């Protein structure tokens, strides 16, 4: 296994950004490849549909999704922090990196993928966000997905970081990755079918 300068620089940048705004990043170190591998198993449901990643950070999950076999051209990574977004664009040129707000997906994503997204993978620290911001992000996500779209969220809490009932969602705990610092639990959220 060779030395990865980009990974080292990304980790350094991540830690520096975390020190400036810990609530925005929600972690003290980048997510482990084990979490990324687990997410990839649940995100890669077909060979063609676009996959959106929210909160790209230093790219640890993005790189693991690619190493797990997901074509980089299918990935659309949304990052709010301008320095991290610039780093991702420079080090992952085959991935579409968008510096923007996850609550505005319909206006920042390319129009040709709207309504075709089947999976959204989120590294956002939803547990740190007020309910109105969570709601805007979730509405934004389900607006750009197919009717059977799935929102995947990992959290460092053993409990769901999203109140599924408040947002008319159905949740499912997919598993916990104990070999991560701290352990991460992955949840799946889908839209509740409306009674006709």
N, C-alpha and C positions, 0 to 999 in steps of 0.2 A: 504494500500500500504506500503510494508516494505522498510526499508533502504537498498539501493543498494551500497555497498562499491566499487564494481567493476566500477560502473558508475561514482562514485565520483572520484576514482583514474584515470579513463579514461579522465574525464573532466580536471582534474589537469594536466595530462600529455599533453593533447591536447593544453591547454593554454600555458604551458611551451615551447612546440615545436613551437607554433605560434609566441611566443615572439622572438624565435631564427630565424625563417624564415617565416614571415607573408605571403609573396607572394606564397610560396609553398603550404600552407594550405588554404589560401584564405578566412578565416573566423576567428572571434575572439572567438566564442563559437561553440560547436558541434551542428550539425543540429538537429532540433526538430523532435519529433516522427510524427508530422503532415506531414512533408515533406516525411518521410519514408513511412508512410501509403499511401500517394498519389502515390509515386513511386511504391509501391507494387501492387497497383491496375492495373498499366500499365505494370508491369514486369512479373506478374504471369499469363502467357497465356496458360499454360498447366501444368500437374502435374509432368512431367519428365525432361524437358530440363534444362541444366545447365544455371545459371544466373551469370554473372560476375559483380562485383561491383568494380569500379575504385576509388581509394582514400578512403580506409576504415576509415582512421582517428582513432578516439577512439571507433568506432563501433556503433555509434548511429543509423545510417541508417541500418546497418546489423541487429542489434537487433530488429528494428521495422519490417524489412522484415520477420524475423523469427516469431515475435509476430503476424504478419498478416497472417500467415499460410504457409509460404514458408519453406519447409524442409531444415534444415541447410546443409545437405549433397549435396544439389543442388547449394550452394553458393560458388563462387570462388572470394575471396577478394584480390585485388592487392593493396599493400601499399608500396610506395617508401621509406618512413622514417623507418629506422631500429628499432628505439625504439617503434614506434607505431605498426609496424608489429609484434614485439615480444610480446607486450601487447595483441594484437588481438589473437595471437596464444595461449597465456596463458589463456585468458578469454573466448574464443569461440572455444573450442577444436573440436566441431563437424563440424565447417566450415573449408574449405580449404583456408588458408591464405598464400599468396605468397608475399615474400619481393622481389619486382622487379619493372621494368619500364613498364608502360602501352603501350609504343611504341614498346614493344618486346613480345606481347602476344603469338604469334605463337611459340616462343621458350621457354616461361616460363610456359605455361599452360600444363596440362597433354594431351598427344597426342590423347587420346580417346575422348576428348570433342571437338576437333577442327572440325569446320564445323557443329556442333550440337547446338551451342549457338543461341538462338532466341532473347535474350534481354541482353543488357549491360546497367547498371545503373552507371552514372558517377557523383561523387562529386568533380571532379577535377576542380580547378579554371581556366578554359579554357580562361577566359577573361584576365587573367594575363600572358598568354603564347604567345610567338611569333608565327606567322603563320607557320613557318617550323615545330615547335614542335607539334602544333595542328594537322598539316597534318599527321605527323608520327603516332600520337596516333589514329586518325580517320582511317587511312589506316590499322593499326594494328587491330583495332576493327572489321572493315568490312571483313578483311581477315579470321577471325576465326568464323564469324557468318554464319548462313544459308542465302540463297539469299533474304529471306524476313525479315532478322534480323533488329531489331530496336535499335537505340542508344538513351538512355534517359539521358538528361543532365539538372541539375538544376543550376540556376544562381541567384545571388542577384540583377542583373540588370533586368529591365522590358523588355529589348531588348535581342535578341539572342546573346549569347557569341561566336557563331560560324558562320562564313560567309558561308552559305550553297551553294551559287553559286560558290564560289572559289573551293569547294571540290566536286562538282557535287552531292549535296545532296538535298533532299526535306525536308523542316522543317514544323513543326506544333506546335503551342503553345497549350499545354495541360491544362494549368491553373496556377494560382498564389495562393500561400499559404500565406495569410496575417498574420496568427498567427504563425509567425516564426520571429526571430530576426537576420538580417532584413528580410522582406518578400522575398520569393523565388518563382521564376517562373520556371516551368518545360517545357522543349522543347523536342520534338521527332524528330529524324533525320533518314531518310531512304535513301538508294541508289537510285538515279534516274535511271530508266530503260533506257538502251542504245538503240537507234534507230537502227533497223537492216537494 
